[in-house]
Amino acid sequence: MTDIVTDGTESPPFPALPARLARLKDVALNLRWSWHAETAALFRRLDERVWEESYHNPVLTLQWIGRDRLEAAATDPDFLAHLDRVTADLDAYLAGGGTWFDAVHGGEGLGLVAYFSMEFGLTECLPIYSGGLGVLAGDHLKSASDLGVPLVGVGLFYRRGYFRQLLDDAGWQRDADEDNDPERLPMEPARRPDGTPLTVELAFPGRPVAARVWRLRVGRVDLYLLDTDVDGNAPEDRAITARLYGGDVETRIRQEIVLGIGGHRALEALGLAPAVCHMNEGHAAFLSLERARRLMERTGLPFAEARAAAAPGLVFTTHTPVAAGHDYFPPDLMERYLGDYAGTLGLSPRDLLALGRRNPDDAGEWFCQTILALRMAGRSNGVSRLHGAVSRRMWRDLWPGLPEDEVPIGYVTNGVHLPTWRAAGLAGPAAPDGELWAARERGRAALIRFTRDRLRAQGLRHGLSERAAAEVGGRLDPAALTIGFARRFATYKRATLLLRDPARLARLLNDPARPVQVIFAGKAHPRDEGGKALIRQIVELSRQEAFGGRLVFLEGYDMAVARALVQGADVWLNNPQRPYEASGTSGMKAAANGALNVSTLDGWWVEAWEEDADDDAGAIGWAIGRGEQFEDPEQGARVEAEALYELLEREVAPAFYERGAGGVPPRWIARMRASIERIPPVFNTDRMVREYTERFYLG
Ligand SMILES: *Cc1c(COP(=O)(O)O)cnc(C)c1O
């Protein structure tokens, strides 16, 4: 028998490991495996089936595989060599040295940056995100880690997650809870400097509410998640952090108090004193009040001066021009929850409310978190050039007398964390045509396998026979031009634009010489009946004979489904109604994997496309329309659907199927090469975090 290392100091019981495997614990507890393929491969190597069933969760994998397998691994020279490589790599990574930040800004004395977000999308086994906003936050942490930027994340831990998407037999989305069990996830209790587990307390109307704090390691970056599911809280308070975007407006204000005020207190209790706090979306805006309050306590300054002094350390990023994406709280709710708190700022409840009102004198106006954040932060930005301009127009009333182009809202265009999203072993843009194409064919084949497996499981769940369940995916063609469309089903994203003329679509998909197939995925918010109707429409169509095996809908959109799709699709379709897509990031992930974007000129695509406008030979993809904005959304959809069909019929499918030597499509490859050369080097989160660091955190 090998010696057993037990670790009594850890509250979640970590499985006992043979001594030679002791370092597996450090490797499992650092989420770097979520973007370091060789580390993930170590857990896959332990047991491929368990790794898949745990949904790529190393802690659960270690808990499930059993003692015998661990003992065997502890004497397997190949496994041990793999473990030693991965451990040495992690140690070297964590030791830092040679990072961009150290090399370029190490001497400038930037204190700590705290990045607050309601959601973080880091990996599929930790479903505490809903969509692009959360994935962007996760990618932000990963790039900050890679670049060596001194940053911590702050968020909430949702025991029930966002929701797990299951469709009923008629294609309606049904929502099931996730079960995020802290004992089965790569997280530990955060501890005070004296070693005791940290809890913070908040004054809620008539009662205190406690939140415990979890610590997750994301490379060099720590992420702290607050969780009110603790003994001593009333049942309804334990449920505050149960679900992301789950409750009513009162749940929302409670969550945002925990995030903004509780999150800031948690950092202080940990002995961390952030120099800069970055509010990722308005959800975290209450932290700006807590910053001012703490400054008042320390310096005795009145609120107005404390507010001015706090502003340079506050950064705010707004993420959407869609009205429903901004939090508004009714005045009585604000008074109930923050009336006393206003007193600690030396403000009347009315003064506090004025900070979140377009018209401070309008006693009926609801309190808006975006307005509070814009008023408090020293620097604010949108997430693409176009969105910066749209945001200046949207919020110009807050700066009466300033011309619109001087409204202090700039932009930092979003990006994606390339090591997370790019397939391992992808050919670079300098590779010969044959190699680029071979990589494309491999990527598509892997997506078709993934889609078939998922469709089979979906079919079985819906009561199909084994044979019928296998048949749907069996009709997908690994050689056919494959279009991917996957994102939240917010209505402005117009998931069904391609379905407007079903007969024309059927002809396009079933062209015997140039077949096309479309894979859809995405979740609608549980209260968005319009979005759910779009999903149902796609599912219905997919069941008609003319679309069988050519148009499919994958349930349970999440980061794993997103990865398979962006790595496998030939074309990434993005057709939001301009100007509502603030940036969009899924197309950046697809481009990093060699897909070509077909997109309306909205969000990030405006910038990528304009760079390219006068270079026809090496065009990077296709634009639907010319960036028109339509007063009448119905007219816009009609015109842009027509433009989309035209593009697919006359340009996209012909370019894909026109083959040269070795079966390689020359015009397609030229675009692929241009896209891989120009998009990922710019539209990535390393560039984005460098911009935030130099212009906002240090500036
Ligand atoms: C990247 C990503 C998104 C964002 O998609 P958009 O097309 O930019 O809206 C949403 N959800 C998941 C799971 C993602 O990975």
The ligand as an ORCA input file, in Angstrom:
! r2SCAN-3c Opt
* xyz 0 1
  C     -19.318     33.036    -26.572
  C     -20.560     32.616    -25.917
  C     -21.695     33.437    -25.968
  C     -21.717     34.759    -26.699
  O     -22.285     34.585    -27.979
  P     -22.678     35.863    -28.863
  O     -22.912     35.322    -30.226
  O     -21.546     36.790    -28.805
  O     -23.900     36.417    -28.272
  C     -22.844     33.005    -25.327
  N     -22.879     31.831    -24.665
  C     -21.812     31.019    -24.607
  C     -21.919     29.737    -23.858
  C     -20.621     31.380    -25.226
  O     -19.567     30.575    -25.149
*
